[in-house]
Amino acid sequence: MQLGSFGNIVFETSADLIRTWQQMSRKGSARFAEHVVAEGKPRLEFLGPGLEELTLAVRLDAQLGLDPASELESMRAVRDFGEEQSLVVGGMVIGKFVLEEIGEEHRRHDGRGRLLLAEATLKLKEYVTDGN
């Protein structure tokens, strides 16, 4: 069952593998300019919304049908290419995002040094074009 996707990274569960996030957080902000006023408090001017940011915590476990080293390499390639991708969750398009940062924790290796378990934190940032 497909839970969602970010470009060619497909989050799914099946009898053969589990590739999904454990946590997702989202944050957004508003942009303001601050204007100095003589002998008074500054005045704020609303400029518009800021960019949305999402963080996904992903567990990459060989026992769940994945090759963690290969998965991380694919994620690094998406990050390093820098192309915007559609983020889809539960069949709904959340928007276009770029993979801005990956944090990796290599948790377990086998006797030959092969990565068996890793946790990746993916930081996505909204990508806005003139048409958005």
C-alpha positions as CSV (number, residue, x, y, z in Angstrom):
1,M,0.0,0.0,0.0
2,Q,1.4,3.4,-1.0
3,L,1.2,5.9,1.8
4,G,2.8,8.8,-0.1
5,S,5.8,9.9,-2.2
6,F,8.4,12.6,-2.6
7,G,9.4,12.4,-6.3
8,N,10.8,8.9,-6.8
9,I,11.0,8.1,-3.1
10,V,7.9,6.1,-2.5
11,F,6.7,5.5,1.0
12,E,4.9,2.2,1.1
13,T,4.1,-0.9,3.1
14,S,3.7,-4.4,1.7
15,A,4.5,-8.0,2.7
16,D,8.0,-7.5,1.2
17,L,9.1,-4.1,2.6
18,I,8.2,-1.2,4.8
19,R,9.5,2.2,3.8
20,T,7.7,5.0,5.6
21,W,8.2,7.8,8.0
22,Q,7.8,7.5,11.8
23,Q,7.2,11.2,12.4
24,M,6.3,14.2,10.2
25,S,6.3,17.8,11.4
26,R,5.4,20.8,9.4
27,K,6.0,24.5,10.1
28,G,5.3,27.7,8.4
29,S,5.6,31.4,9.1
30,A,4.5,34.8,8.0
31,R,7.0,37.4,6.8
32,F,7.0,40.9,8.3
33,A,9.0,44.1,7.7
34,E,9.8,46.2,10.8
35,H,9.8,49.9,10.2
36,V,11.5,52.2,12.7
37,V,9.4,55.0,14.2
38,A,11.0,58.0,15.9
39,E,10.1,58.1,19.6
40,G,7.7,55.1,19.4
41,K,7.6,51.4,18.9
42,P,8.4,50.0,15.4
43,R,5.5,49.2,13.1
44,L,5.1,45.9,11.4
45,E,4.1,45.5,7.7
46,F,2.8,42.1,6.6
47,L,4.8,41.0,3.5
48,G,3.2,37.6,2.9
49,P,3.5,34.0,3.9
50,G,6.9,32.3,4.3
51,L,7.9,29.0,2.9
52,E,6.5,25.8,4.4
53,E,9.1,23.4,5.9
54,L,8.5,19.7,6.6
55,T,10.6,17.2,8.5
56,L,10.3,13.4,8.1
57,A,11.9,10.8,10.3
58,V,12.4,7.7,8.2
59,R,13.6,4.3,9.5
60,L,15.6,2.2,7.0
61,D,15.8,-1.3,8.3
62,A,17.2,-4.3,6.4
63,Q,14.8,-6.6,8.4
64,L,11.9,-4.7,6.8
65,G,13.1,-5.5,3.2
66,L,15.3,-2.4,2.6
67,D,19.0,-1.9,1.9
68,P,19.7,1.1,4.1
69,A,22.9,2.1,2.4
70,S,21.3,2.1,-1.0
71,E,18.3,4.0,0.3
72,L,20.5,6.7,1.8
73,E,22.5,7.0,-1.4
74,S,19.3,7.5,-3.4
75,M,18.1,10.2,-1.0
76,R,21.5,11.9,-1.2
77,A,21.2,12.0,-5.0
78,V,17.8,13.6,-4.8
79,R,19.2,16.2,-2.4
80,D,22.3,16.9,-4.5
81,F,20.3,17.2,-7.7
82,G,18.2,20.0,-6.1
83,E,15.2,19.5,-8.3
84,E,11.7,20.3,-6.9
85,Q,9.5,17.3,-6.4
86,S,5.8,16.8,-5.6
87,L,5.1,15.7,-2.0
88,V,2.1,13.4,-1.9
89,V,0.6,12.1,1.4
90,G,-2.5,9.9,1.4
91,G,-3.2,10.7,-2.2
92,M,-3.2,14.4,-1.7
93,V,-0.6,16.7,-3.2
94,I,0.9,18.8,-0.4
95,G,2.9,20.9,-2.9
96,K,6.3,21.1,-4.5
97,F,9.3,20.8,-2.2
98,V,13.1,20.4,-2.4
99,L,15.1,18.0,-0.2
100,E,17.2,20.6,1.6
101,E,19.0,18.4,4.2
102,I,19.4,14.8,5.3
103,G,20.5,13.8,8.8
104,E,21.7,10.2,9.1
105,E,22.1,8.0,12.1
106,H,23.7,4.7,11.3
107,R,22.4,2.5,14.1
108,R,23.5,-1.1,13.4
109,H,26.0,-2.9,11.1
110,D,26.6,-6.6,10.5
111,G,30.0,-8.4,11.1
112,R,31.1,-7.3,7.6
113,G,30.4,-3.7,8.2
114,R,27.2,-3.6,6.1
115,L,24.6,-1.1,7.3
116,L,21.5,-2.9,8.6
117,L,19.6,-0.1,10.3
118,A,19.7,3.7,9.8
119,E,17.4,6.5,10.7
120,A,17.2,9.5,8.3
121,T,15.8,12.9,9.0
122,L,14.7,14.6,5.8
123,K,14.1,18.3,5.8
124,L,12.0,19.5,2.9
125,K,11.4,23.2,2.0
126,E,8.6,24.5,-0.2
127,Y,9.5,25.4,-3.7
128,V,7.4,28.1,-5.3
129,T,7.4,29.0,-8.9
130,D,5.8,32.1,-10.5
131,G,2.7,30.1,-11.2
132,N,2.1,29.2,-7.5
